[in-house]
Amino acid sequence: MNVLSIGNSFSTNAHKFLPHLAKAGGKELLLCNLFIGGCSLEQHWNNWREEKDVYDYEVYLPFETEMSRPDGVALHEAVEDEEWDVITIQQCSALSGVRESYTPYLSELVEYCRMVQPNAKIMLHQTWAYEKGANHPAFATYGRNQDEMYRALTECYVEAAEEADIDIIIPSGRAWQTARQMPIGDRLTVDGFHGNDMGCFLASACFYETIFNESVVDNPFTLPDYGEEITKMLKICSYISCKEGIRKK
């Protein structure tokens, strides 16, 4: 399975434990992340049109859990680099709940990816709402309210997926919100918005479920330093979120 993500630091978070899960599950996975920190869909779109070689490129080879990271890569180079089975795209977290920030950038990027990689499944990766009390300046857009941010970004991802004719949404944001209602609580970040190991694992588990169409619950990988009980709870949150999907709130 060859997977490319066009993203930012949140796709880096989502990839962190995916190679471990794939290896534990016996899945052959080439996993690549084309990213710029905080990169929006509009910025990806501009970089693509101007052929800017400004990306870092995180590469995990099959059955390996350490990555290489060349820089100076252009978006079109990455899209054309391999025969991709899956390409994921996401909005930056700050604009995740701002509907006009998706248009026309997402649809045109998806159209380009489909033209170059007609056999690839295009997936939209739903990012997550910030931790309560987060100091990210963009949190003010949502009244510094986690529930409002989650509601807004969920509506935007559903509508954007419909507009760009994307059938599959990787529901990391929902998995985070589900975990927050459990004993894990609102303890998923290192800084109010980027994932700690639990937050990263939730997103990686959602990627695993969606990409391989297989439950993560029975995967033998255990999150280091957290043990089987916490890992199982995180896997269940991801499983439920992927099974039920996301919809407007």
Residue frames as qw, qx, qy, qz and C-alpha x, y, z in Angstrom:
[[0.000, 0.889, 0.457, 0.000, 0.00, 0.00, 0.00],
 [0.429, 0.136, 0.019, 0.893, 1.45, 3.36, -1.07],
 [0.167, -0.854, -0.486, 0.082, 0.06, 6.36, 0.82],
 [0.342, 0.248, -0.016, 0.906, 0.81, 10.05, 0.30],
 [0.166, -0.808, -0.495, 0.273, -0.46, 12.82, 2.56],
 [0.264, 0.507, 0.096, 0.815, -0.49, 16.44, 1.43],
 [0.494, -0.744, -0.450, -0.004, -0.63, 18.27, 4.70],
 [0.029, -0.792, 0.296, -0.533, 1.07, 20.05, 7.56],
 [0.021, -0.394, 0.791, -0.468, 2.11, 19.28, 11.14],
 [0.716, -0.060, 0.395, -0.572, -1.26, 17.61, 11.79],
 [0.905, 0.302, -0.247, -0.170, -0.55, 15.02, 9.08],
 [0.336, 0.489, -0.721, 0.358, 2.86, 14.51, 10.70],
 [0.451, -0.253, 0.606, -0.604, 0.98, 13.81, 13.94],
 [0.869, 0.140, 0.119, -0.459, -1.36, 11.40, 12.15],
 [0.768, 0.441, -0.465, -0.006, 1.53, 9.45, 10.62],
 [0.162, -0.686, 0.636, -0.315, 3.54, 9.06, 13.83],
 [0.515, -0.222, 0.793, -0.239, 2.30, 5.60, 14.85],
 [0.813, 0.403, -0.017, -0.420, 0.89, 4.42, 11.52],
 [0.519, 0.507, -0.687, -0.029, 4.10, 2.60, 10.48],
 [0.164, -0.267, 0.854, -0.415, 4.10, 0.82, 13.86],
 [0.695, 0.186, 0.439, -0.538, 0.48, -0.26, 13.43],
 [0.744, 0.509, -0.296, -0.317, 1.12, -1.38, 9.86],
 [0.290, 0.476, -0.820, 0.126, 4.18, -3.39, 10.86],
 [0.345, -0.120, 0.795, -0.485, 2.35, -5.01, 13.77],
 [0.728, 0.337, 0.333, -0.495, -0.55, -5.85, 11.46],
 [0.624, -0.018, 0.690, 0.366, 1.71, -7.32, 8.79],
 [0.474, 0.824, 0.301, -0.074, 0.84, -4.61, 6.27],
 [0.595, 0.042, 0.252, 0.762, 3.33, -3.51, 3.64],
 [0.045, 0.940, 0.323, -0.101, 3.11, 0.30, 3.70],
 [0.457, 0.177, 0.071, 0.869, 5.07, 3.01, 1.94],
 [0.169, -0.859, -0.458, 0.151, 4.01, 6.16, 3.82],
 [0.427, 0.182, 0.077, 0.882, 4.96, 9.67, 2.71],
 [0.120, -0.840, -0.434, 0.301, 4.04, 13.05, 4.13],
 [0.375, 0.418, 0.183, 0.807, 4.46, 16.17, 2.01],
 [0.333, -0.810, -0.466, 0.127, 4.19, 19.03, 4.45],
 [0.207, 0.435, -0.190, 0.856, 4.80, 22.59, 5.54],
 [0.188, -0.348, -0.706, 0.587, 3.88, 23.51, 9.11],
 [0.173, 0.552, 0.371, -0.727, 0.52, 25.32, 9.21],
 [0.011, -0.100, 0.624, 0.775, 0.03, 24.94, 5.47],
 [0.533, 0.387, 0.396, -0.640, -3.50, 25.76, 4.27],
 [0.662, 0.424, 0.603, 0.136, -5.28, 24.42, 1.20],
 [0.338, 0.937, 0.042, -0.075, -4.81, 27.78, -0.47],
 [0.195, -0.784, 0.554, 0.202, -1.06, 27.66, 0.16],
 [0.625, -0.041, 0.754, 0.198, -0.85, 24.10, -1.22],
 [0.570, 0.702, 0.427, 0.020, -2.80, 25.28, -4.26],
 [0.159, 0.958, -0.205, -0.124, -0.46, 28.23, -4.84],
 [0.400, -0.573, 0.684, 0.211, 2.63, 26.08, -4.35],
 [0.676, 0.235, 0.684, 0.142, 1.29, 23.57, -6.87],
 [0.486, 0.836, 0.254, 0.007, 0.47, 26.19, -9.49],
 [0.094, 0.938, -0.334, -0.016, 3.85, 27.91, -9.08],
 [0.910, 0.199, -0.316, 0.180, 5.77, 24.59, -8.82],
 [0.151, -0.804, 0.440, -0.370, 7.52, 25.70, -5.63],
 [0.777, 0.048, -0.597, 0.195, 9.95, 23.15, -4.18],
 [0.144, -0.575, 0.373, -0.714, 9.35, 24.25, -0.59],
 [0.853, -0.356, -0.088, -0.372, 8.13, 21.06, 1.12],
 [0.243, -0.433, 0.851, -0.172, 9.66, 18.67, 3.59],
 [0.780, 0.128, -0.460, -0.404, 9.00, 15.07, 2.61],
 [0.474, -0.405, 0.712, -0.325, 8.73, 12.50, 5.40],
 [0.718, 0.257, -0.561, -0.322, 9.20, 8.97, 4.08],
 [0.621, -0.317, 0.672, -0.251, 8.59, 5.69, 5.92],
 [0.396, 0.306, -0.789, -0.355, 9.64, 2.64, 3.90],
 [0.833, -0.207, -0.354, -0.372, 7.66, -0.62, 4.25],
 [0.868, -0.323, -0.348, 0.145, 8.06, -2.34, 7.65],
 [0.483, 0.139, -0.311, 0.807, 10.31, 0.49, 8.89],
 [0.301, -0.827, -0.467, 0.090, 9.40, 2.84, 11.74],
 [0.351, -0.577, 0.082, 0.733, 12.18, 5.39, 11.25],
 [0.509, 0.805, 0.304, -0.006, 11.72, 8.03, 8.57],
 [0.498, 0.007, 0.217, 0.839, 13.96, 9.90, 6.16],
 [0.068, 0.859, 0.390, -0.324, 13.20, 13.57, 5.57],
 [0.442, 0.155, 0.327, 0.821, 14.49, 15.24, 2.39],
 [0.107, 0.735, 0.315, -0.591, 13.50, 18.85, 1.84],
 [0.073, 0.492, -0.408, -0.766, 13.10, 21.05, -1.21],
 [0.216, 0.238, 0.912, 0.255, 10.36, 18.92, -2.79],
 [0.322, 0.042, -0.191, -0.926, 7.53, 20.30, -4.96],
 [0.657, 0.120, 0.494, -0.557, 3.92, 19.14, -4.69],
 [0.793, 0.451, -0.184, -0.365, 3.76, 17.90, -8.26],
 [0.318, 0.500, -0.802, 0.070, 6.99, 15.92, -7.75],
 [0.302, -0.142, 0.833, -0.441, 5.50, 14.05, -4.80],
 [0.735, 0.299, 0.288, -0.535, 2.18, 13.34, -6.52],
 [0.745, 0.543, -0.324, -0.212, 4.05, 11.96, -9.54],
 [0.127, -0.643, 0.745, -0.123, 6.69, 10.14, -7.43],
 [0.212, -0.066, 0.971, -0.093, 4.95, 6.76, -7.02],
 [0.418, -0.302, -0.667, -0.538, 1.83, 4.88, -8.01],
 [0.201, -0.161, 0.579, -0.774, -0.22, 5.98, -5.04],
 [0.222, -0.371, -0.897, -0.097, -3.04, 3.82, -3.71],
 [0.256, -0.822, -0.490, 0.137, -4.22, 6.58, -1.37],
 [0.282, 0.332, -0.081, 0.897, -3.72, 10.35, -1.31],
 [0.288, -0.723, -0.574, 0.256, -4.94, 12.29, 1.71],
 [0.168, 0.480, 0.052, 0.859, -5.53, 16.03, 1.89],
 [0.358, -0.650, -0.583, 0.330, -6.50, 18.26, 4.82],
 [0.026, 0.885, 0.071, 0.459, -7.11, 21.86, 5.75],
 [0.310, 0.282, -0.555, 0.719, -4.87, 23.58, 8.29],
 [0.287, -0.456, -0.771, 0.339, -6.34, 23.55, 11.77],
 [0.041, -0.317, -0.215, 0.923, -6.76, 27.32, 12.03],
 [0.381, 0.192, -0.300, -0.853, -9.07, 27.41, 8.98],
 [0.010, -0.083, -0.994, -0.072, -10.69, 24.02, 9.50],
 [0.109, 0.587, 0.748, -0.289, -14.05, 25.56, 10.40],
 [0.154, 0.611, -0.065, -0.774, -13.99, 28.40, 7.87],
 [0.736, 0.413, 0.535, -0.049, -16.02, 27.21, 4.89],
 [0.488, 0.864, -0.051, -0.110, -14.75, 29.71, 2.29],
 [0.224, -0.734, 0.618, 0.172, -11.15, 28.63, 2.95],
 [0.668, -0.013, 0.736, 0.104, -11.77, 25.34, 1.10],
 [0.592, 0.643, 0.478, 0.089, -12.97, 26.78, -2.23],
 [0.883, 0.312, -0.179, -0.301, -11.79, 26.38, -4.95],
 [0.011, 0.687, -0.725, 0.045, -8.54, 25.01, -3.61],
 [0.577, -0.160, 0.780, -0.181, -9.60, 21.55, -2.45],
 [0.789, 0.470, 0.332, -0.215, -11.61, 20.70, -5.57],
 [0.518, 0.790, -0.320, -0.079, -8.81, 21.77, -7.91],
 [0.146, -0.582, 0.795, -0.092, -6.13, 19.89, -5.97],
 [0.689, 0.050, 0.690, -0.216, -8.32, 16.77, -5.95],
 [0.737, 0.640, 0.083, -0.202, -8.93, 17.12, -9.70],
 [0.270, 0.767, -0.582, -0.028, -5.17, 17.35, -10.30],
 [0.375, -0.373, 0.832, -0.165, -4.44, 14.30, -8.11],
 [0.768, 0.276, 0.528, -0.234, -7.11, 12.29, -9.93],
 [0.618, 0.743, -0.186, -0.176, -5.70, 13.28, -13.31],
 [0.175, 0.674, -0.714, 0.075, -2.16, 12.16, -12.36],
 [0.062, -0.158, 0.955, -0.245, -3.17, 9.20, -10.19],
 [0.588, -0.100, -0.341, -0.727, -6.47, 7.89, -11.62],
 [0.704, -0.155, -0.691, -0.049, -6.33, 4.69, -9.54],
 [0.235, 0.076, -0.626, 0.740, -5.70, 6.38, -6.20],
 [0.316, -0.730, -0.605, -0.026, -8.39, 6.81, -3.56],
 [0.123, 0.470, -0.160, 0.859, -8.56, 10.45, -2.48],
 [0.495, -0.575, -0.624, 0.187, -9.34, 10.87, 1.21],
 [0.067, -0.754, 0.074, -0.649, -10.00, 13.98, 3.27],
 [0.540, -0.127, -0.659, 0.507, -8.38, 13.98, 6.70],
 [0.352, -0.828, -0.258, -0.352, -10.57, 15.63, 9.34],
 [0.322, 0.334, -0.526, 0.714, -8.38, 17.54, 11.79],
 [0.454, -0.507, -0.693, 0.239, -9.35, 18.09, 15.43],
 [0.209, -0.902, -0.135, -0.353, -10.56, 20.87, 17.69],
 [0.263, 0.537, -0.528, 0.603, -8.13, 22.53, 20.06],
 [0.450, -0.280, -0.732, 0.429, -7.84, 21.72, 23.75],
 [0.265, -0.886, -0.355, -0.141, -10.00, 23.79, 26.06],
 [0.426, -0.852, 0.079, 0.293, -8.03, 26.86, 27.10],
 [0.749, 0.166, 0.272, 0.582, -5.60, 26.58, 24.16],
 [0.152, -0.746, 0.004, 0.648, -3.68, 29.77, 23.42],
 [0.427, 0.197, 0.605, 0.642, -3.64, 29.37, 19.62],
 [0.106, 0.285, 0.018, -0.953, -4.66, 32.76, 18.15],
 [0.332, -0.071, -0.663, -0.667, -7.03, 31.07, 15.66],
 [0.171, -0.344, -0.889, 0.250, -9.05, 29.65, 18.57],
 [0.129, 0.362, 0.275, -0.881, -10.69, 33.09, 18.82],
 [0.314, 0.047, -0.593, -0.741, -12.42, 32.37, 15.48],
 [0.521, -0.286, -0.777, -0.205, -14.50, 29.79, 17.36],
 [0.484, -0.718, -0.019, -0.501, -15.10, 31.87, 20.48],
 [0.055, 0.475, -0.802, 0.359, -12.35, 29.86, 22.22],
 [0.764, -0.074, 0.390, -0.509, -14.93, 27.09, 22.51],
 [0.199, -0.269, 0.917, 0.218, -13.86, 23.53, 21.73],
 [0.456, 0.404, 0.779, -0.149, -17.39, 22.30, 21.03],
 [0.411, 0.814, 0.104, -0.398, -18.02, 25.17, 18.61],
 [0.065, 0.643, -0.656, -0.391, -14.74, 24.55, 16.81],
 [0.306, -0.031, 0.946, 0.103, -15.55, 20.85, 16.44],
 [0.476, 0.611, 0.569, -0.277, -19.05, 21.63, 15.17],
 [0.313, 0.832, -0.152, -0.432, -17.74, 24.16, 12.64],
 [0.007, -0.531, 0.778, 0.335, -14.90, 22.03, 11.31],
 [0.420, 0.145, 0.895, -0.027, -17.13, 18.96, 11.04],
 [0.495, 0.724, 0.362, -0.316, -19.67, 20.85, 8.93],
 [0.217, 0.801, -0.393, -0.396, -16.90, 22.23, 6.74],
 [0.198, -0.339, 0.892, 0.225, -15.28, 18.85, 6.15],
 [0.488, 0.372, 0.782, -0.105, -18.60, 17.23, 5.24],
 [0.431, 0.823, 0.180, -0.322, -19.56, 20.04, 2.85],
 [0.070, 0.743, -0.559, -0.362, -16.08, 20.25, 1.32],
 [0.362, -0.127, 0.911, 0.150, -16.01, 16.49, 0.74],
 [0.519, 0.584, 0.605, -0.156, -19.37, 16.69, -1.04],
 [0.301, 0.879, -0.091, -0.358, -18.21, 19.60, -3.19],
 [0.055, 0.653, -0.709, -0.262, -14.96, 17.87, -4.19],
 [0.895, 0.132, -0.277, -0.325, -16.73, 14.51, -4.65],
 [0.187, 0.409, -0.839, 0.308, -14.64, 12.79, -1.97],
 [0.753, -0.302, -0.476, -0.339, -16.32, 9.71, -0.54],
 [0.791, -0.272, -0.446, 0.320, -13.97, 8.96, 2.35],
 [0.124, -0.832, 0.240, -0.484, -13.23, 11.19, 5.34],
 [0.616, 0.014, -0.654, 0.439, -10.66, 10.02, 7.88],
 [0.402, -0.786, -0.272, -0.382, -12.42, 11.01, 11.13],
 [0.541, 0.073, -0.514, 0.662, -9.49, 11.88, 13.39],
 [0.157, -0.341, 0.173, -0.911, -11.34, 14.91, 14.75],
 [0.762, -0.347, -0.223, -0.499, -14.27, 12.75, 15.79],
 [0.817, -0.085, -0.509, 0.257, -11.96, 10.21, 17.44],
 [0.267, 0.214, -0.416, 0.843, -10.36, 12.99, 19.48],
 [0.421, -0.337, 0.054, -0.840, -13.76, 14.31, 20.52],
 [0.852, -0.238, -0.402, -0.235, -14.92, 10.82, 21.44],
 [0.669, 0.021, -0.538, 0.513, -11.83, 10.24, 23.61],
 [0.017, 0.327, -0.284, 0.901, -12.47, 13.53, 25.38],
 [0.673, -0.356, -0.085, -0.643, -15.77, 12.13, 26.66],
 [0.901, -0.130, -0.408, 0.069, -14.01, 9.12, 28.18],
 [0.693, -0.666, -0.030, 0.273, -11.63, 8.81, 31.18],
 [0.654, 0.193, 0.132, 0.719, -8.79, 9.90, 28.84],
 [0.107, -0.849, -0.282, 0.433, -10.32, 13.38, 28.94],
 [0.390, 0.917, 0.001, 0.080, -8.95, 16.52, 27.32],
 [0.505, -0.692, 0.454, 0.244, -5.31, 15.40, 27.61],
 [0.849, 0.354, 0.350, 0.177, -4.38, 14.79, 23.98],
 [0.454, 0.840, -0.053, 0.291, -2.01, 17.65, 23.14],
 [0.695, -0.115, -0.207, 0.679, 1.47, 18.91, 23.95],
 [0.207, -0.066, -0.027, 0.976, 0.63, 22.58, 23.44],
 [0.366, 0.428, 0.364, -0.742, -3.15, 22.88, 23.15],
 [0.663, 0.550, -0.081, -0.502, -3.31, 21.82, 19.48],
 [0.491, 0.458, -0.731, -0.119, -0.54, 19.42, 18.39],
 [0.911, -0.252, -0.237, -0.225, -1.03, 15.84, 19.51],
 [0.357, -0.582, 0.716, -0.144, 0.86, 14.15, 22.28],
 [0.015, 0.191, -0.962, -0.193, 1.39, 10.41, 21.89],
 [0.327, 0.379, 0.809, -0.307, -2.24, 9.65, 22.73],
 [0.417, 0.699, 0.115, -0.569, -3.54, 12.26, 20.29],
 [0.225, 0.540, -0.676, -0.448, -1.15, 11.13, 17.55],
 [0.162, -0.023, 0.986, 0.011, -2.12, 7.51, 18.13],
 [0.455, 0.517, 0.563, -0.457, -5.83, 8.30, 17.73],
 [0.449, 0.709, -0.197, -0.506, -5.18, 9.88, 14.33],
 [0.086, 0.427, -0.866, -0.247, -2.82, 7.08, 13.26],
 [0.325, 0.155, 0.913, -0.193, -5.43, 4.50, 14.25],
 [0.517, 0.636, 0.299, -0.488, -8.05, 6.32, 12.15],
 [0.321, 0.640, -0.556, -0.423, -5.67, 6.27, 9.19],
 [0.113, -0.208, 0.970, 0.045, -5.08, 2.54, 9.70],
 [0.450, 0.373, 0.732, -0.351, -8.79, 1.74, 9.88],
 [0.496, 0.716, 0.098, -0.481, -9.64, 3.83, 6.81],
 [0.239, 0.645, -0.629, -0.362, -6.71, 2.92, 4.59],
 [0.053, 0.205, -0.975, -0.066, -6.73, -0.81, 5.24],
 [0.680, -0.189, -0.277, -0.652, -10.50, -1.12, 5.86],
 [0.696, -0.096, -0.687, 0.183, -9.67, -3.21, 8.91],
 [0.559, -0.802, -0.136, -0.160, -10.44, -2.80, 12.61],
 [0.272, 0.644, -0.532, 0.478, -7.53, -1.51, 14.64],
 [0.688, -0.560, 0.196, -0.418, -8.91, -3.02, 17.86],
 [0.976, -0.161, 0.132, 0.062, -7.14, -6.37, 17.46],
 [0.557, 0.687, -0.328, 0.332, -3.88, -4.89, 16.21],
 [0.820, -0.337, -0.331, 0.323, -1.16, -6.05, 18.65],
 [0.381, 0.413, -0.202, 0.802, 0.72, -2.73, 18.81],
 [0.454, -0.744, -0.435, 0.226, 0.65, -1.13, 22.28],
 [0.148, 0.900, -0.054, 0.407, 1.40, 2.56, 22.75],
 [0.611, 0.096, -0.495, 0.610, 4.70, 2.89, 24.64],
 [0.113, 0.107, -0.441, 0.884, 4.45, 4.36, 28.17],
 [0.511, -0.143, 0.026, -0.847, 0.65, 4.06, 28.27],
 [0.307, -0.070, 0.915, -0.254, 0.01, 0.34, 28.45],
 [0.007, 0.225, 0.904, 0.363, -2.68, -1.96, 27.10],
 [0.041, 0.641, 0.692, -0.331, -5.69, -0.42, 28.86],
 [0.096, 0.703, -0.009, -0.704, -5.18, 3.11, 27.52],
 [0.001, -0.261, 0.726, 0.636, -4.17, 1.78, 24.09],
 [0.070, 0.363, 0.920, 0.133, -7.34, -0.32, 23.90],
 [0.094, 0.733, 0.471, -0.482, -9.48, 2.67, 24.86],
 [0.062, 0.600, -0.316, -0.732, -7.86, 4.77, 22.13],
 [0.037, -0.036, 0.882, 0.468, -8.35, 1.98, 19.58],
 [0.107, 0.552, 0.818, -0.120, -12.04, 1.74, 20.49],
 [0.104, 0.739, 0.156, -0.647, -12.46, 5.52, 20.05],
 [0.071, 0.431, -0.594, -0.676, -10.92, 5.27, 16.58],
 [0.077, 0.168, 0.957, 0.224, -12.93, 2.17, 15.68],
 [0.150, 0.664, 0.650, -0.338, -16.25, 3.78, 16.66],
 [0.107, 0.713, -0.073, -0.689, -15.42, 6.99, 14.82],
 [0.051, 0.302, -0.745, -0.593, -14.43, 5.21, 11.62],
 [0.109, 0.314, 0.941, 0.061, -17.44, 2.88, 11.75],
 [0.121, 0.753, 0.564, -0.317, -19.93, 5.72, 12.21],
 [0.418, 0.456, 0.306, 0.724, -18.11, 8.37, 10.15],
 [0.111, -0.333, -0.267, 0.898, -18.71, 12.10, 10.46],
 [0.075, 0.654, 0.632, 0.409, -21.69, 14.23, 9.64],
 [0.026, -0.548, 0.018, -0.836, -22.94, 17.74, 10.26],
 [0.272, -0.289, -0.740, 0.543, -23.64, 18.57, 13.88]]
